[in-house]
């Protein structure tokens, strides 16, 4: 999973529910941590992006 695939799925309305989008985003972050050391720029960027994502999601009303 990658961000461009998520973008394509969003543009094509392929997510049935917001939880499906969140699951794909979580997969990206999980994969990054699994395949990269915590000190790499990739993991650091993923952690930063994940924090930003959760801050945006918290603002969305249920």
PDB file of N, CA, C and O in Angstrom:
ATOM      1  N   UNK A   1       0.851  -1.175   0.000  1.00  0.00           N
ATOM      2  CA  UNK A   1       0.000   0.000   0.000  1.00  0.00           C
ATOM      3  C   UNK A   1       0.893   1.232   0.000  1.00  0.00           C
ATOM      4  O   UNK A   1       1.949   1.253   0.634  1.00  0.00           O
ATOM      5  N   UNK A   2       0.453   2.258  -0.721  1.00  0.00           N
ATOM      6  CA  UNK A   2       1.191   3.518  -0.767  1.00  0.00           C
ATOM      7  C   UNK A   2       0.205   4.674  -0.935  1.00  0.00           C
ATOM      8  O   UNK A   2      -0.974   4.460  -1.218  1.00  0.00           O
ATOM      9  N   UNK A   3       0.694   5.884  -0.759  1.00  0.00           N
ATOM     10  CA  UNK A   3      -0.181   7.051  -0.806  1.00  0.00           C
ATOM     11  C   UNK A   3      -0.801   7.278  -2.176  1.00  0.00           C
ATOM     12  O   UNK A   3      -1.938   7.743  -2.264  1.00  0.00           O
ATOM     13  N   UNK A   4      -0.083   6.961  -3.242  1.00  0.00           N
ATOM     14  CA  UNK A   4      -0.666   7.159  -4.576  1.00  0.00           C
ATOM     15  C   UNK A   4      -1.809   6.177  -4.828  1.00  0.00           C
ATOM     16  O   UNK A   4      -2.775   6.517  -5.511  1.00  0.00           O
ATOM     17  N   UNK A   5      -1.711   4.975  -4.290  1.00  0.00           N
ATOM     18  CA  UNK A   5      -2.812   4.012  -4.411  1.00  0.00           C
ATOM     19  C   UNK A   5      -4.028   4.510  -3.636  1.00  0.00           C
ATOM     20  O   UNK A   5      -5.159   4.400  -4.107  1.00  0.00           O
ATOM     21  N   UNK A   6      -3.793   5.048  -2.463  1.00  0.00           N
ATOM     22  CA  UNK A   6      -4.891   5.610  -1.676  1.00  0.00           C
ATOM     23  C   UNK A   6      -5.533   6.769  -2.434  1.00  0.00           C
ATOM     24  O   UNK A   6      -6.758   6.883  -2.472  1.00  0.00           O
ATOM     25  N   UNK A   7      -4.724   7.613  -3.026  1.00  0.00           N
ATOM     26  CA  UNK A   7      -5.256   8.731  -3.804  1.00  0.00           C
ATOM     27  C   UNK A   7      -6.130   8.234  -4.958  1.00  0.00           C
ATOM     28  O   UNK A   7      -7.208   8.775  -5.205  1.00  0.00           O
ATOM     29  N   UNK A   8      -5.661   7.208  -5.659  1.00  0.00           N
ATOM     30  CA  UNK A   8      -6.444   6.634  -6.757  1.00  0.00           C
ATOM     31  C   UNK A   8      -7.769   6.078  -6.250  1.00  0.00           C
ATOM     32  O   UNK A   8      -8.811   6.267  -6.877  1.00  0.00           O
ATOM     33  N   UNK A   9      -7.722   5.395  -5.115  1.00  0.00           N
ATOM     34  CA  UNK A   9      -8.948   4.825  -4.541  1.00  0.00           C
ATOM     35  C   UNK A   9      -9.919   5.918  -4.111  1.00  0.00           C
ATOM     36  O   UNK A   9     -11.130   5.779  -4.282  1.00  0.00           O
ATOM     37  N   UNK A  10      -9.393   6.998  -3.558  1.00  0.00           N
ATOM     38  CA  UNK A  10     -10.251   8.123  -3.182  1.00  0.00           C
ATOM     39  C   UNK A  10     -10.882   8.759  -4.417  1.00  0.00           C
ATOM     40  O   UNK A  10     -12.081   9.038  -4.437  1.00  0.00           O
ATOM     41  N   UNK A  11     -10.070   8.986  -5.442  1.00  0.00           N
ATOM     42  CA  UNK A  11     -10.571   9.597  -6.677  1.00  0.00           C
ATOM     43  C   UNK A  11     -11.621   8.733  -7.364  1.00  0.00           C
ATOM     44  O   UNK A  11     -12.504   9.246  -8.051  1.00  0.00           O
ATOM     45  N   UNK A  12     -11.523   7.424  -7.176  1.00  0.00           N
ATOM     46  CA  UNK A  12     -12.453   6.484  -7.812  1.00  0.00           C
ATOM     47  C   UNK A  12     -13.598   6.073  -6.885  1.00  0.00           C
ATOM     48  O   UNK A  12     -14.386   5.188  -7.220  1.00  0.00           O
ATOM     49  N   UNK A  13     -13.686   6.712  -5.729  1.00  0.00           N
ATOM     50  CA  UNK A  13     -14.727   6.386  -4.736  1.00  0.00           C
ATOM     51  C   UNK A  13     -14.762   4.902  -4.392  1.00  0.00           C
ATOM     52  O   UNK A  13     -15.834   4.300  -4.325  1.00  0.00           O
ATOM     53  N   UNK A  14     -13.599   4.319  -4.176  1.00  0.00           N
ATOM     54  CA  UNK A  14     -13.518   2.891  -3.884  1.00  0.00           C
ATOM     55  C   UNK A  14     -13.564   2.563  -2.392  1.00  0.00           C
ATOM     56  O   UNK A  14     -13.612   1.392  -2.015  1.00  0.00           O
ATOM     57  N   UNK A  15     -13.549   3.578  -1.556  1.00  0.00           N
ATOM     58  CA  UNK A  15     -13.656   3.325  -0.123  1.00  0.00           C
ATOM     59  C   UNK A  15     -15.129   3.358   0.267  1.00  0.00           C
ATOM     60  O   UNK A  15     -15.801   4.376   0.104  1.00  0.00           O
ATOM     61  N   UNK A  16     -15.620   2.243   0.780  1.00  0.00           N
ATOM     62  CA  UNK A  16     -17.027   2.138   1.168  1.00  0.00           C
ATOM     63  C   UNK A  16     -17.320   2.930   2.442  1.00  0.00           C
ATOM     64  O   UNK A  16     -18.429   3.428   2.637  1.00  0.00           O
ATOM     65  N   UNK A  17     -16.317   3.036   3.295  1.00  0.00           N
ATOM     66  CA  UNK A  17     -16.492   3.728   4.575  1.00  0.00           C
ATOM     67  C   UNK A  17     -15.165   4.359   4.986  1.00  0.00           C
ATOM     68  O   UNK A  17     -14.104   3.900   4.563  1.00  0.00           O
ATOM     69  N   UNK A  18     -15.219   5.406   5.806  1.00  0.00           N
ATOM     70  CA  UNK A  18     -13.979   6.035   6.271  1.00  0.00           C
ATOM     71  C   UNK A  18     -13.022   5.055   6.948  1.00  0.00           C
ATOM     72  O   UNK A  18     -11.804   5.197   6.846  1.00  0.00           O
ATOM     73  N   UNK A  19     -13.582   4.062   7.638  1.00  0.00           N
ATOM     74  CA  UNK A  19     -12.722   3.089   8.329  1.00  0.00           C
ATOM     75  C   UNK A  19     -11.842   2.323   7.342  1.00  0.00           C
ATOM     76  O   UNK A  19     -10.754   1.879   7.708  1.00  0.00           O
ATOM     77  N   UNK A  20     -12.294   2.162   6.099  1.00  0.00           N
ATOM     78  CA  UNK A  20     -11.493   1.472   5.090  1.00  0.00           C
ATOM     79  C   UNK A  20     -10.273   2.311   4.696  1.00  0.00           C
ATOM     80  O   UNK A  20      -9.180   1.780   4.499  1.00  0.00           O
ATOM     81  N   UNK A  21     -10.472   3.604   4.585  1.00  0.00           N
ATOM     82  CA  UNK A  21      -9.361   4.518   4.313  1.00  0.00           C
ATOM     83  C   UNK A  21      -8.371   4.493   5.473  1.00  0.00           C
ATOM     84  O   UNK A  21      -7.161   4.400   5.261  1.00  0.00           O
ATOM     85  N   UNK A  22      -8.878   4.575   6.679  1.00  0.00           N
ATOM     86  CA  UNK A  22      -8.018   4.561   7.869  1.00  0.00           C
ATOM     87  C   UNK A  22      -7.218   3.264   7.934  1.00  0.00           C
ATOM     88  O   UNK A  22      -6.042   3.278   8.299  1.00  0.00           O
ATOM     89  N   UNK A  23      -7.840   2.156   7.588  1.00  0.00           N
ATOM     90  CA  UNK A  23      -7.135   0.864   7.605  1.00  0.00           C
ATOM     91  C   UNK A  23      -5.965   0.869   6.630  1.00  0.00           C
ATOM     92  O   UNK A  23      -4.892   0.360   6.952  1.00  0.00           O
ATOM     93  N   UNK A  24      -6.156   1.434   5.450  1.00  0.00           N
ATOM     94  CA  UNK A  24      -5.062   1.501   4.481  1.00  0.00           C
ATOM     95  C   UNK A  24      -3.949   2.427   4.968  1.00  0.00           C
ATOM     96  O   UNK A  24      -2.769   2.127   4.791  1.00  0.00           O
ATOM     97  N   UNK A  25      -4.319   3.539   5.573  1.00  0.00           N
ATOM     98  CA  UNK A  25      -3.308   4.446   6.111  1.00  0.00           C
ATOM     99  C   UNK A  25      -2.516   3.772   7.233  1.00  0.00           C
ATOM    100  O   UNK A  25      -1.292   3.891   7.291  1.00  0.00           O
ATOM    101  N   UNK A  26      -3.212   3.070   8.116  1.00  0.00           N
ATOM    102  CA  UNK A  26      -2.525   2.343   9.190  1.00  0.00           C
ATOM    103  C   UNK A  26      -1.563   1.310   8.619  1.00  0.00           C
ATOM    104  O   UNK A  26      -0.480   1.093   9.163  1.00  0.00           O
ATOM    105  N   UNK A  27      -1.961   0.676   7.524  1.00  0.00           N
ATOM    106  CA  UNK A  27      -1.104  -0.322   6.886  1.00  0.00           C
ATOM    107  C   UNK A  27       0.193   0.311   6.387  1.00  0.00           C
ATOM    108  O   UNK A  27       1.266  -0.274   6.535  1.00  0.00           O
ATOM    109  N   UNK A  28       0.100   1.487   5.805  1.00  0.00           N
ATOM    110  CA  UNK A  28       1.306   2.188   5.347  1.00  0.00           C
ATOM    111  C   UNK A  28       2.257   2.423   6.518  1.00  0.00           C
ATOM    112  O   UNK A  28       3.450   2.136   6.419  1.00  0.00           O
ATOM    113  N   UNK A  29       1.734   2.941   7.616  1.00  0.00           N
ATOM    114  CA  UNK A  29       2.579   3.246   8.771  1.00  0.00           C
ATOM    115  C   UNK A  29       3.160   1.977   9.385  1.00  0.00           C
ATOM    116  O   UNK A  29       4.326   1.947   9.777  1.00  0.00           O
ATOM    117  N   UNK A  30       2.361   0.955   9.465  1.00  0.00           N
ATOM    118  CA  UNK A  30       2.819  -0.322  10.008  1.00  0.00           C
ATOM    119  C   UNK A  30       3.925  -0.923   9.146  1.00  0.00           C
ATOM    120  O   UNK A  30       4.943  -1.386   9.661  1.00  0.00           O
ATOM    121  N   UNK A  31       3.721  -0.912   7.851  1.00  0.00           N
ATOM    122  CA  UNK A  31       4.734  -1.443   6.934  1.00  0.00           C
ATOM    123  C   UNK A  31       6.039  -0.660   7.042  1.00  0.00           C
ATOM    124  O   UNK A  31       7.124  -1.241   7.016  1.00  0.00           O
ATOM    125  N   UNK A  32       5.927   0.637   7.161  1.00  0.00           N
ATOM    126  CA  UNK A  32       7.129   1.464   7.263  1.00  0.00           C
ATOM    127  C   UNK A  32       7.930   1.094   8.507  1.00  0.00           C
ATOM    128  O   UNK A  32       9.152   0.964   8.450  1.00  0.00           O
ATOM    129  N   UNK A  33       7.244   0.928   9.617  1.00  0.00           N
ATOM    130  CA  UNK A  33       7.940   0.553  10.855  1.00  0.00           C
ATOM    131  C   UNK A  33       8.528  -0.854  10.769  1.00  0.00           C
ATOM    132  O   UNK A  33       9.597  -1.123  11.315  1.00  0.00           O
ATOM    133  N   UNK A  34       7.825  -1.736  10.086  1.00  0.00           N
ATOM    134  CA  UNK A  34       8.282  -3.122   9.989  1.00  0.00           C
ATOM    135  C   UNK A  34       9.528  -3.246   9.120  1.00  0.00           C
ATOM    136  O   UNK A  34      10.419  -4.036   9.433  1.00  0.00           O
ATOM    137  N   UNK A  35       9.603  -2.487   8.045  1.00  0.00           N
ATOM    138  CA  UNK A  35      10.677  -2.668   7.074  1.00  0.00           C
ATOM    139  C   UNK A  35      11.791  -1.624   7.162  1.00  0.00           C
ATOM    140  O   UNK A  35      12.771  -1.706   6.420  1.00  0.00           O
ATOM    141  N   UNK A  36      11.654  -0.644   8.059  1.00  0.00           N
ATOM    142  CA  UNK A  36      12.682   0.383   8.210  1.00  0.00           C
ATOM    143  C   UNK A  36      13.022   0.564   9.681  1.00  0.00           C
ATOM    144  O   UNK A  36      12.150   0.475  10.546  1.00  0.00           O
ATOM    145  N   UNK A  37      14.274   0.816   9.952  1.00  0.00           N
ATOM    146  CA  UNK A  37      14.722   1.086  11.310  1.00  0.00           C
ATOM    147  C   UNK A  37      14.081   2.384  11.810  1.00  0.00           C
ATOM    148  O   UNK A  37      13.795   3.287  11.023  1.00  0.00           O
ATOM    149  N   UNK A  38      13.864   2.465  13.094  1.00  0.00           N
ATOM    150  CA  UNK A  38      13.205   3.631  13.689  1.00  0.00           C
ATOM    151  C   UNK A  38      13.972   4.927  13.475  1.00  0.00           C
ATOM    152  O   UNK A  38      13.388   6.009  13.550  1.00  0.00           O
ATOM    153  N   UNK A  39      15.267   4.835  13.212  1.00  0.00           N
ATOM    154  CA  UNK A  39      16.079   6.042  13.052  1.00  0.00           C
ATOM    155  C   UNK A  39      16.135   6.545  11.614  1.00  0.00           C
ATOM    156  O   UNK A  39      16.734   7.589  11.355  1.00  0.00           O
ATOM    157  N   UNK A  40      15.527   5.828  10.678  1.00  0.00           N
ATOM    158  CA  UNK A  40      15.595   6.259   9.277  1.00  0.00           C
ATOM    159  C   UNK A  40      14.648   7.425   9.022  1.00  0.00           C
ATOM    160  O   UNK A  40      13.673   7.630   9.745  1.00  0.00           O
ATOM    161  N   UNK A  41      14.959   8.174   7.985  1.00  0.00           N
ATOM    162  CA  UNK A  41      14.113   9.300   7.597  1.00  0.00           C
ATOM    163  C   UNK A  41      12.723   8.814   7.198  1.00  0.00           C
ATOM    164  O   UNK A  41      11.737   9.527   7.390  1.00  0.00           O
ATOM    165  N   UNK A  42      12.639   7.612   6.649  1.00  0.00           N
ATOM    166  CA  UNK A  42      11.341   7.070   6.230  1.00  0.00           C
ATOM    167  C   UNK A  42      10.415   6.882   7.425  1.00  0.00           C
ATOM    168  O   UNK A  42       9.253   7.288   7.398  1.00  0.00           O
ATOM    169  N   UNK A  43      10.942   6.268   8.460  1.00  0.00           N
ATOM    170  CA  UNK A  43      10.125   6.021   9.646  1.00  0.00           C
ATOM    171  C   UNK A  43       9.798   7.324  10.355  1.00  0.00           C
ATOM    172  O   UNK A  43       8.678   7.504  10.834  1.00  0.00           O
ATOM    173  N   UNK A  44      10.749   8.224  10.427  1.00  0.00           N
ATOM    174  CA  UNK A  44      10.494   9.515  11.070  1.00  0.00           C
ATOM    175  C   UNK A  44       9.399  10.285  10.335  1.00  0.00           C
ATOM    176  O   UNK A  44       8.536  10.894  10.967  1.00  0.00           O
ATOM    177  N   UNK A  45       9.433  10.259   9.017  1.00  0.00           N
ATOM    178  CA  UNK A  45       8.389  10.927   8.226  1.00  0.00           C
ATOM    179  C   UNK A  45       7.040  10.240   8.410  1.00  0.00           C
ATOM    180  O   UNK A  45       6.008  10.905   8.498  1.00  0.00           O
ATOM    181  N   UNK A  46       7.048   8.924   8.468  1.00  0.00           N
ATOM    182  CA  UNK A  46       5.801   8.177   8.657  1.00  0.00           C
ATOM    183  C   UNK A  46       5.178   8.504  10.011  1.00  0.00           C
ATOM    184  O   UNK A  46       3.964   8.682  10.109  1.00  0.00           O
ATOM    185  N   UNK A  47       5.989   8.582  11.034  1.00  0.00           N
ATOM    186  CA  UNK A  47       5.490   8.917  12.372  1.00  0.00           C
ATOM    187  C   UNK A  47       4.884  10.317  12.363  1.00  0.00           C
ATOM    188  O   UNK A  47       3.819  10.547  12.936  1.00  0.00           O
ATOM    189  N   UNK A  48       5.559  11.229  11.722  1.00  0.00           N
ATOM    190  CA  UNK A  48       5.066  12.609  11.642  1.00  0.00           C
ATOM    191  C   UNK A  48       3.748  12.677  10.870  1.00  0.00           C
ATOM    192  O   UNK A  48       2.808  13.351  11.291  1.00  0.00           O
ATOM    193  N   UNK A  49       3.689  11.977   9.745  1.00  0.00           N
ATOM    194  CA  UNK A  49       2.472  11.954   8.941  1.00  0.00           C
ATOM    195  C   UNK A  49       1.327  11.291   9.697  1.00  0.00           C
ATOM    196  O   UNK A  49       0.186  11.746   9.621  1.00  0.00           O
ATOM    197  N   UNK A  50       1.623  10.226  10.421  1.00  0.00           N
ATOM    198  CA  UNK A  50       0.588   9.534  11.188  1.00  0.00           C
ATOM    199  C   UNK A  50       0.009  10.451  12.268  1.00  0.00           C
ATOM    200  O   UNK A  50      -1.207  10.494  12.456  1.00  0.00           O
ATOM    201  N   UNK A  51       0.855  11.170  12.964  1.00  0.00           N
ATOM    202  CA  UNK A  51       0.376  12.109  13.984  1.00  0.00           C
ATOM    203  C   UNK A  51      -0.517  13.172  13.359  1.00  0.00           C
ATOM    204  O   UNK A  51      -1.561  13.524  13.908  1.00  0.00           O
ATOM    205  N   UNK A  52      -0.094  13.679  12.202  1.00  0.00           N
ATOM    206  CA  UNK A  52      -0.880  14.683  11.496  1.00  0.00           C
ATOM    207  C   UNK A  52      -2.229  14.099  11.074  1.00  0.00           C
ATOM    208  O   UNK A  52      -3.264  14.748  11.228  1.00  0.00           O
ATOM    209  N   UNK A  53      -2.216  12.876  10.544  1.00  0.00           N
ATOM    210  CA  UNK A  53      -3.443  12.210  10.110  1.00  0.00           C
ATOM    211  C   UNK A  53      -4.422  12.088  11.271  1.00  0.00           C
ATOM    212  O   UNK A  53      -5.601  12.407  11.122  1.00  0.00           O
ATOM    213  N   UNK A  54      -3.943  11.628  12.431  1.00  0.00           N
ATOM    214  CA  UNK A  54      -4.835  11.457  13.580  1.00  0.00           C
ATOM    215  C   UNK A  54      -5.370  12.796  14.069  1.00  0.00           C
ATOM    216  O   UNK A  54      -6.508  12.871  14.532  1.00  0.00           O
ATOM    217  N   UNK A  55      -4.571  13.850  13.976  1.00  0.00           N
ATOM    218  CA  UNK A  55      -5.069  15.164  14.395  1.00  0.00           C
ATOM    219  C   UNK A  55      -6.203  15.625  13.483  1.00  0.00           C
ATOM    220  O   UNK A  55      -7.149  16.262  13.946  1.00  0.00           O
ATOM    221  N   UNK A  56      -6.115  15.309  12.196  1.00  0.00           N
ATOM    222  CA  UNK A  56      -7.193  15.660  11.265  1.00  0.00           C
ATOM    223  C   UNK A  56      -8.426  14.791  11.490  1.00  0.00           C
ATOM    224  O   UNK A  56      -9.553  15.287  11.453  1.00  0.00           O
ATOM    225  N   UNK A  57      -8.219  13.518  11.717  1.00  0.00           N
ATOM    226  CA  UNK A  57      -9.343  12.597  11.916  1.00  0.00           C
ATOM    227  C   UNK A  57     -10.129  12.963  13.173  1.00  0.00           C
ATOM    228  O   UNK A  57     -11.354  12.845  13.195  1.00  0.00           O
ATOM    229  N   UNK A  58      -9.437  13.401  14.209  1.00  0.00           N
ATOM    230  CA  UNK A  58     -10.117  13.770  15.452  1.00  0.00           C
ATOM    231  C   UNK A  58     -11.054  14.961  15.259  1.00  0.00           C
ATOM    232  O   UNK A  58     -12.008  15.132  16.018  1.00  0.00           O
ATOM    233  N   UNK A  59     -10.782  15.784  14.245  1.00  0.00           N
ATOM    234  CA  UNK A  59     -11.613  16.959  13.985  1.00  0.00           C
ATOM    235  C   UNK A  59     -12.880  16.623  13.203  1.00  0.00           C
ATOM    236  O   UNK A  59     -13.788  17.451  13.119  1.00  0.00           O
ATOM    237  N   UNK A  60     -12.954  15.428  12.635  1.00  0.00           N
ATOM    238  CA  UNK A  60     -14.108  15.039  11.824  1.00  0.00           C
ATOM    239  C   UNK A  60     -15.228  14.575  12.752  1.00  0.00           C
ATOM    240  O   UNK A  60     -15.022  13.690  13.583  1.00  0.00           O
ATOM    241  N   UNK A  61     -16.405  15.168  12.613  1.00  0.00           N
ATOM    242  CA  UNK A  61     -17.518  14.711  13.453  1.00  0.00           C
ATOM    243  C   UNK A  61     -17.956  13.302  13.067  1.00  0.00           C
ATOM    244  O   UNK A  61     -17.882  12.916  11.901  1.00  0.00           O
ATOM    245  N   UNK A  62     -18.404  12.552  14.041  1.00  0.00           N
ATOM    246  CA  UNK A  62     -18.848  11.174  13.807  1.00  0.00           C
ATOM    247  C   UNK A  62     -20.062  11.252  12.989  1.00  0.00           C
ATOM    248  O   UNK A  62     -20.642  10.222  12.646  1.00  0.00           O
TER     249      UNK A  62
END
